[in-house]
Structures are given as C-alpha cells and as structure tokens.
Amino acid sequence: MSSPPPLPNRSITWRIRQWAAIWATGTLVGVLLAALVSLVWDGDVTGPEFFFFVALPAQSIGQVLALAVGLSKLGARMDRDLGFDIRPSDLRVAPFAILNVIALSFLLNPVIEPFDITDQSQAELDLFGSAGKGALFVGVIVAVGFAPIYEELLFRGMLQRALANRLGRIPTMLSTAAIFGLVHLVTVDTGLDQWAIHAALVVISVGWLGLVLSWLADRDGRLGRAMVFHSTHNLLVIVATLAAGSDSLVT
C-alpha cells in the first residue's frame, strides 16, 4: 500500500484579528502572572526589583506563550509564516541602529526643551538607579534578548503581513509603525502633569523605530535584520539611561 501524498507546504494568510487575539491574550496573561506574584511578593510592588524581576519577564512570558499556542493552533511555522531567519550578516545593521538613536535624540531634544519635561526621564533614571545588579541583569536580558524577538514576530512577522493583505506597501509600513508606537503608550505614567506631551514623544520615537524595522522586514520578508536592529536599539537606550544616572546607581 502506497503512502499518502505529502500535504502542500502552504503558508498562512494572516488576518488582523489573529494578531489582535494573540497580542491581547499575551498582554492579559502577562498582567495576570504579575498580579499573582504580587500577592506573595515580599516588598514594594512599585519598586524596580518587582519591575525587573516580575513585571517585565511576566509580560515576555505571556506574549511568548500566546504566540506559541497561537502558532500551534493555526499550524503555522515561525520561519515560513513569520520570516524568522537570523544570519551572521544581519549584524551589519547594528552600527546603523546606533546612528539612528543618536540622530533621533538630536531631532527630539529641540522639541523637548521648550516644554521642560523631565519627570518621565527622571522616573526612568530612578528606576534604573535604584535597582540592584541582579534586577538590572534580568531587565537587560529581557529587553535586549527576548523582547526584540517576540515583538518582531508579532508586529513585523504577523501584523505587517496581515495589513499587507489589505493595504499597499507604504501604507502597510506606516500603519504597522503607528500601531507599534501606540501600544507602547503603556510605558508612560498616566500620573504625569504633561502626560499628553510624553505620550506624543513615545508614539513618535517608538513609531519611527517601528517604521525602520518595518522597512528592514519588508526588504526580503526576513526578520533577522529587524531583530538585530531592535536589540541594538534597546541596548543603547539602556546604556544611555544608565550613563545618565551613573552617579546614583546602586553598586
């Protein structure tokens, strides 16, 4: 008896609702995990140790779990359907990521100065400056190692491909970047006096990063260059923040 013919190697046609369901589920799982740990956390749940040891990893775990379950249910593969492919040559974009952060800071500083908004930056300095070495190590690993991977899979690998089924090339990249910037509004403290200005700056800066990442992913459908660029960007921002608050860092 002959064996049945192999199944066709069909790629998934992504839909926006699929991305929204996976991203929302991952966010919810992350919040729930952090909330559960907070019930037994022996310390300040608003402090840096809880943020780096619990909140940040919980969000990453939630997104990775949701992505893994979603891909399994849909029969999708990260390489074929999301463009997960990292090569040594992708490291060439790292210097351009550094130049991008420097250029963006020069462009935004003249806009920031007239508003005299320092509270959000000070809050970030306080967060890093009062964290112990262990907490900082975990934070760097998550922000540089894990977040760029699952965010690129979700936004450039899935969302960008879903939007491309409805929009043209340029509108797809612009829309993906805008959504990427908007979802990062959760990083802005709603208690700030000039919340709207802080929010706008986050959307602009993260949205610009998202646009560059979308362009890199659009070139050949691979996510390797976008992941390296994203990881380098996060690392440089952390190093710059640590350098700015070096006088108050806990050793």
The 8 nearest C-alpha neighbors of each residue, nearest first, counted from 0:
[[1, 2, 3, 4, 5, 6, 7, 8],
 [0, 2, 3, 4, 5, 6, 7, 8],
 [1, 3, 4, 0, 5, 6, 7, 8],
 [4, 2, 5, 1, 6, 0, 7, 8],
 [3, 5, 6, 2, 7, 1, 8, 0],
 [6, 4, 7, 3, 8, 2, 9, 1],
 [5, 7, 8, 4, 9, 3, 2, 10],
 [6, 8, 9, 5, 4, 10, 11, 3],
 [9, 7, 6, 10, 5, 79, 11, 75],
 [10, 8, 7, 11, 6, 79, 80, 12],
 [9, 11, 80, 79, 12, 8, 75, 76],
 [12, 10, 13, 80, 75, 9, 73, 74],
 [11, 13, 10, 14, 161, 160, 164, 80],
 [12, 14, 161, 11, 160, 157, 15, 17],
 [15, 13, 161, 17, 16, 12, 18, 162],
 [14, 16, 18, 17, 161, 19, 158, 13],
 [15, 17, 19, 14, 18, 20, 21, 13],
 [18, 16, 20, 14, 15, 19, 21, 13],
 [17, 19, 15, 21, 16, 20, 158, 22],
 [20, 18, 16, 22, 17, 21, 23, 15],
 [19, 21, 17, 23, 18, 22, 24, 16],
 [22, 20, 24, 18, 65, 19, 23, 25],
 [21, 23, 25, 19, 24, 20, 18, 26],
 [24, 22, 26, 20, 25, 21, 19, 27],
 [25, 23, 27, 21, 26, 22, 20, 28],
 [24, 26, 62, 61, 65, 28, 22, 23],
 [25, 27, 23, 29, 24, 28, 22, 61],
 [26, 28, 24, 30, 29, 25, 23, 31],
 [29, 27, 61, 31, 25, 30, 26, 24],
 [28, 30, 58, 61, 57, 26, 32, 27],
 [29, 31, 27, 33, 28, 32, 34, 26],
 [30, 32, 34, 28, 33, 29, 35, 27],
 [33, 31, 29, 35, 34, 30, 57, 28],
 [32, 34, 30, 36, 54, 31, 35, 57],
 [33, 35, 31, 37, 32, 36, 30, 38],
 [36, 34, 32, 37, 38, 33, 31, 39],
 [35, 37, 33, 38, 34, 39, 40, 32],
 [36, 38, 40, 34, 35, 39, 33, 44],
 [39, 37, 36, 35, 40, 34, 41, 33],
 [38, 40, 37, 36, 41, 35, 42, 34],
 [41, 39, 37, 42, 38, 36, 44, 43],
 [42, 40, 39, 43, 37, 44, 38, 49],
 [43, 41, 40, 44, 49, 46, 48, 45],
 [42, 44, 46, 45, 49, 41, 40, 48],
 [45, 43, 49, 46, 42, 37, 40, 50],
 [46, 44, 43, 49, 47, 50, 48, 42],
 [45, 47, 43, 44, 48, 49, 50, 126],
 [46, 48, 50, 126, 130, 49, 51, 129],
 [49, 47, 51, 50, 46, 134, 52, 130],
 [48, 50, 53, 52, 44, 47, 51, 46],
 [51, 49, 54, 47, 48, 53, 52, 55],
 [52, 50, 138, 134, 48, 55, 49, 53],
 [51, 53, 49, 48, 50, 134, 137, 56],
 [54, 52, 49, 56, 50, 57, 55, 51],
 [53, 55, 50, 57, 33, 56, 58, 51],
 [54, 56, 58, 57, 51, 53, 50, 59],
 [57, 55, 59, 58, 53, 54, 60, 141],
 [58, 56, 29, 60, 54, 59, 55, 53],
 [57, 59, 29, 61, 55, 56, 60, 54],
 [60, 58, 56, 62, 57, 61, 63, 55],
 [61, 59, 57, 63, 58, 62, 64, 56],
 [62, 60, 25, 29, 28, 58, 64, 59],
 [61, 63, 25, 65, 59, 64, 60, 66],
 [62, 64, 66, 60, 65, 61, 67, 59],
 [65, 63, 67, 61, 66, 62, 60, 68],
 [66, 64, 25, 62, 68, 63, 67, 21],
 [65, 67, 69, 63, 64, 68, 62, 70],
 [68, 66, 64, 70, 69, 65, 63, 71],
 [69, 67, 71, 65, 70, 66, 64, 72],
 [70, 68, 66, 72, 71, 67, 65, 73],
 [69, 71, 75, 73, 67, 72, 68, 74],
 [70, 72, 68, 74, 69, 73, 67, 75],
 [73, 71, 69, 70, 74, 68, 75, 67],
 [74, 72, 70, 75, 71, 69, 11, 68],
 [75, 73, 71, 72, 70, 76, 11, 69],
 [74, 76, 70, 73, 80, 71, 11, 77],
 [77, 75, 80, 79, 78, 70, 74, 81],
 [76, 78, 81, 83, 80, 79, 82, 75],
 [79, 77, 83, 82, 76, 81, 80, 84],
 [78, 80, 76, 77, 82, 81, 10, 83],
 [79, 81, 76, 77, 10, 78, 11, 82],
 [82, 80, 156, 77, 83, 78, 79, 157],
 [81, 83, 221, 78, 222, 220, 79, 84],
 [84, 82, 78, 77, 222, 81, 221, 85],
 [83, 85, 223, 221, 82, 222, 78, 86],
 [86, 84, 223, 83, 89, 87, 222, 224],
 [85, 87, 88, 89, 223, 84, 90, 224],
 [88, 86, 89, 90, 85, 91, 223, 224],
 [87, 89, 90, 86, 91, 85, 224, 92],
 [88, 90, 224, 91, 87, 86, 223, 92],
 [91, 89, 88, 92, 93, 87, 227, 224],
 [90, 92, 89, 93, 88, 94, 95, 224],
 [91, 93, 95, 90, 94, 228, 89, 96],
 [92, 94, 96, 95, 91, 228, 90, 231],
 [95, 93, 97, 96, 92, 98, 91, 231],
 [94, 96, 98, 92, 97, 93, 99, 228],
 [97, 95, 99, 93, 94, 228, 98, 232],
 [98, 96, 94, 95, 100, 99, 101, 232],
 [97, 99, 95, 101, 96, 100, 102, 94],
 [98, 100, 96, 102, 97, 101, 103, 95],
 [101, 99, 103, 97, 98, 102, 104, 96],
 [102, 100, 98, 104, 99, 103, 97, 105],
 [103, 101, 99, 105, 104, 100, 98, 106],
 [102, 104, 106, 100, 105, 101, 99, 107],
 [103, 105, 107, 101, 106, 102, 108, 100],
 [106, 104, 102, 103, 108, 107, 101, 109],
 [105, 107, 103, 104, 108, 102, 109, 110],
 [108, 106, 110, 104, 109, 105, 103, 111],
 [107, 109, 111, 110, 105, 106, 104, 112],
 [110, 108, 112, 111, 107, 106, 113, 105],
 [111, 109, 107, 108, 112, 113, 106, 114],
 [110, 112, 108, 109, 114, 113, 107, 115],
 [111, 113, 115, 114, 109, 110, 108, 116],
 [114, 112, 115, 111, 110, 109, 116, 108],
 [115, 113, 112, 116, 111, 110, 196, 193],
 [116, 114, 112, 113, 117, 111, 118, 110],
 [117, 115, 114, 118, 111, 119, 112, 193],
 [116, 118, 120, 119, 121, 115, 122, 114],
 [117, 119, 121, 120, 116, 122, 191, 192],
 [120, 118, 122, 121, 117, 123, 116, 188],
 [121, 119, 123, 117, 122, 118, 124, 116],
 [120, 122, 124, 118, 123, 119, 117, 125],
 [121, 123, 119, 125, 120, 124, 118, 126],
 [124, 122, 126, 120, 121, 125, 127, 119],
 [125, 123, 121, 127, 126, 122, 128, 244],
 [124, 126, 128, 122, 123, 127, 129, 121],
 [127, 125, 123, 47, 124, 128, 129, 122],
 [128, 126, 124, 130, 125, 129, 123, 241],
 [127, 129, 248, 125, 247, 126, 124, 130],
 [128, 130, 127, 126, 125, 249, 248, 131],
 [131, 129, 47, 127, 128, 48, 134, 135],
 [130, 132, 134, 133, 249, 135, 129, 250],
 [131, 133, 135, 134, 136, 130, 250, 249],
 [134, 132, 136, 135, 131, 137, 130, 52],
 [133, 135, 137, 51, 131, 136, 132, 48],
 [134, 136, 138, 132, 133, 137, 139, 131],
 [135, 137, 133, 139, 134, 138, 132, 140],
 [138, 136, 140, 134, 135, 139, 141, 51],
 [137, 139, 135, 51, 141, 136, 140, 142],
 [138, 140, 142, 136, 141, 137, 143, 135],
 [141, 139, 144, 137, 143, 138, 142, 136],
 [140, 142, 145, 138, 144, 139, 143, 146],
 [143, 141, 139, 146, 140, 144, 138, 145],
 [144, 142, 230, 140, 139, 141, 234, 233],
 [143, 145, 140, 141, 142, 146, 147, 230],
 [144, 146, 141, 148, 147, 143, 142, 149],
 [145, 147, 142, 148, 149, 150, 141, 144],
 [148, 146, 150, 230, 226, 229, 145, 149],
 [149, 147, 151, 146, 145, 150, 226, 152],
 [148, 150, 152, 151, 146, 147, 153, 145],
 [151, 149, 153, 147, 152, 148, 146, 154],
 [150, 152, 155, 154, 148, 153, 149, 147],
 [151, 153, 156, 149, 150, 154, 155, 81],
 [154, 152, 150, 157, 151, 156, 149, 155],
 [153, 155, 158, 151, 157, 156, 150, 152],
 [154, 156, 159, 151, 157, 158, 152, 213],
 [157, 155, 81, 152, 153, 154, 82, 151],
 [156, 158, 153, 160, 159, 154, 155, 81],
 [159, 157, 154, 161, 160, 18, 155, 162],
 [158, 160, 155, 162, 161, 157, 175, 154],
 [159, 161, 163, 157, 158, 162, 156, 13],
 [160, 162, 13, 14, 158, 15, 159, 163],
 [163, 161, 159, 164, 165, 160, 171, 166],
 [164, 162, 160, 166, 165, 161, 171, 159],
 [163, 165, 162, 161, 166, 160, 13, 12],
 [166, 164, 163, 162, 167, 161, 171, 160],
 [167, 165, 163, 171, 162, 170, 164, 168],
 [166, 168, 170, 169, 171, 163, 165, 164],
 [167, 169, 171, 170, 172, 163, 166, 217],
 [168, 170, 172, 171, 167, 173, 166, 174],
 [171, 169, 173, 167, 172, 168, 174, 166],
 [172, 170, 174, 168, 169, 173, 163, 162],
 [171, 173, 175, 169, 213, 174, 170, 176],
 [174, 172, 170, 176, 171, 175, 177, 169],
 [173, 175, 177, 171, 176, 172, 170, 178],
 [176, 174, 172, 178, 177, 173, 159, 171],
 [175, 177, 209, 210, 206, 179, 173, 174],
 [178, 176, 174, 180, 206, 179, 175, 173],
 [179, 177, 181, 175, 180, 176, 182, 174],
 [180, 178, 176, 177, 181, 182, 175, 206],
 [179, 181, 206, 202, 205, 177, 178, 183],
 [180, 182, 178, 183, 184, 179, 202, 177],
 [181, 183, 184, 179, 180, 178, 185, 202],
 [184, 182, 185, 181, 180, 186, 179, 201],
 [183, 185, 186, 182, 181, 187, 198, 201],
 [184, 186, 183, 187, 182, 188, 181, 189],
 [187, 185, 184, 183, 188, 201, 182, 198],
 [188, 186, 185, 184, 189, 198, 197, 194],
 [189, 187, 190, 191, 186, 194, 119, 185],
 [190, 188, 191, 194, 187, 192, 185, 195],
 [189, 191, 188, 192, 194, 193, 187, 119],
 [190, 192, 194, 193, 189, 188, 118, 119],
 [191, 193, 194, 190, 189, 118, 195, 116],
 [194, 192, 191, 195, 196, 197, 116, 190],
 [193, 195, 191, 197, 196, 192, 198, 189],
 [196, 194, 198, 197, 193, 199, 192, 200],
 [197, 195, 199, 198, 194, 193, 200, 116],
 [196, 198, 194, 200, 199, 195, 201, 193],
 [199, 197, 195, 201, 196, 200, 194, 184],
 [198, 200, 196, 202, 201, 197, 203, 195],
 [199, 201, 203, 197, 198, 202, 204, 196],
 [202, 200, 198, 204, 199, 203, 205, 197],
 [201, 203, 180, 199, 206, 205, 200, 181],
 [204, 202, 206, 200, 201, 205, 207, 199],
 [205, 203, 207, 201, 206, 202, 200, 208],
 [206, 204, 180, 208, 207, 202, 203, 201],
 [205, 207, 180, 209, 176, 203, 202, 177],
 [208, 206, 210, 204, 209, 205, 203, 211],
 [209, 207, 205, 211, 206, 210, 212, 204],
 [208, 210, 176, 206, 212, 207, 211, 213],
 [211, 209, 176, 207, 213, 212, 208, 206],
 [210, 212, 214, 208, 213, 209, 215, 207],
 [213, 211, 209, 225, 215, 214, 210, 216],
 [214, 212, 210, 216, 211, 215, 172, 217],
 [213, 215, 217, 211, 212, 216, 210, 218],
 [214, 216, 212, 213, 217, 218, 225, 211],
 [217, 215, 213, 220, 222, 214, 218, 221],
 [218, 216, 214, 220, 215, 219, 213, 221],
 [217, 219, 216, 215, 220, 214, 221, 213],
 [220, 218, 221, 217, 216, 215, 222, 82],
 [219, 221, 216, 217, 82, 218, 222, 156],
 [222, 220, 82, 219, 216, 223, 84, 83],
 [221, 223, 225, 216, 83, 82, 224, 226],
 [224, 222, 85, 226, 84, 225, 221, 89],
 [223, 225, 89, 227, 226, 222, 228, 215],
 [224, 226, 212, 228, 222, 223, 227, 215],
 [225, 227, 229, 223, 224, 228, 147, 148],
 [228, 226, 230, 224, 229, 225, 231, 90],
 [227, 229, 225, 231, 96, 226, 230, 93],
 [230, 228, 226, 232, 227, 231, 147, 225],
 [229, 231, 143, 227, 233, 232, 147, 228],
 [232, 230, 234, 228, 233, 229, 93, 227],
 [231, 233, 229, 235, 230, 234, 96, 228],
 [234, 232, 236, 230, 231, 235, 143, 237],
 [235, 233, 231, 237, 232, 236, 143, 238],
 [234, 236, 238, 232, 237, 233, 239, 231],
 [235, 237, 239, 233, 234, 238, 240, 232],
 [238, 236, 240, 234, 235, 239, 241, 233],
 [237, 239, 235, 241, 240, 236, 242, 234],
 [240, 238, 242, 236, 237, 241, 235, 243],
 [241, 239, 237, 243, 242, 238, 236, 244],
 [240, 242, 238, 244, 243, 239, 245, 237],
 [243, 241, 245, 239, 240, 244, 238, 246],
 [242, 244, 240, 241, 245, 239, 124, 246],
 [243, 245, 241, 242, 246, 124, 247, 128],
 [244, 246, 242, 248, 247, 241, 243, 128],
 [245, 247, 244, 248, 243, 242, 128, 249],
 [248, 246, 245, 128, 244, 249, 129, 125],
 [249, 247, 128, 245, 246, 129, 250, 244],
 [248, 250, 129, 131, 128, 247, 130, 132],
 [249, 248, 132, 131, 247, 130, 128, 129]]
